Amino acid sequence: AQSVTQPDIHITVSEGASLELRCNYSYGATPYLFWYVQSPGQGLQLLLKYFSGDTLVQGIKGFEAEFKRSQSSFNLRKPSVHWSDAAEYFCAVGARGSQGNLIFGKGTKLSVKP
Amino acid sequence: EADIYQTPRYLVIGTGKKITLECSQTMGHDKMYWYQQDPGMELHLIHYSYGVNSTEKGDLSSESTVSRIRTEHFPLTLESARPSHTSQYLCASGGGGAGFGGETQYFGPGTRLLVL
């Protein structure tokens, strides 16, 4: 069965600094991979997704993620963090051949220092 | 504009009451989902639907029930609310799939439920 691990529960970065949020998955084949962001009291917004092809995926708000099959990872990056990026970030994996159901990680809370 | 809506956004209710959480989408998606999310925790799938008259239970056991009579509408009902049902409930719809599986899920704003 597939699973998702986000090792960092809480990360604090300074505004303007670079960011990398880690995501590791467990799945026997190449999965579908997603990153979502959730602001307090809100639903989840899709940042980016990987289905196939280029392993470096560009998303909204200046985010990107890189799929590394050998490391079973799909880390999210941003070169310069803005205060408005403070939120909870969820990585999710979907199995190919599934009915579209996703498995979510426990999330990483991002705080941004001025 | 295509979107997904949830009402109410917040609900405080007493034990034993029957409640229905509404979810509607104008995205034309066949697939819809209900998740339960406790603070600081991951999302747990409690119900999903592949289309009209299709409903399935998710990975997390739930005392709630759902119905799918219309494509755009996927309400969740608790017949008798209890304090253990206090949580955030997120509705999503899925579309744009890359073949079998892989649909992107789009989320509503959520309903925060507090059962006293």
Interface residues (C-beta under 8 A of the other chain):
Chain A: Y32 F34 Y36 G41 Q42 G43 L44 Q45 L46 K49 F51 S52 F90 G94 A95 R96 G97 S98 Q99 G100 N101 L102 F104 G105 K106 G107 K109
Chain B: Q6 K31 Y33 G40 M41 E42 L43 L45 Y48 Y50 G58 L90 A92 G94 G97 A98 G99 F100 G101 G102 E103 T104 Q105 Y106 F107 G108 P109 G110 R112
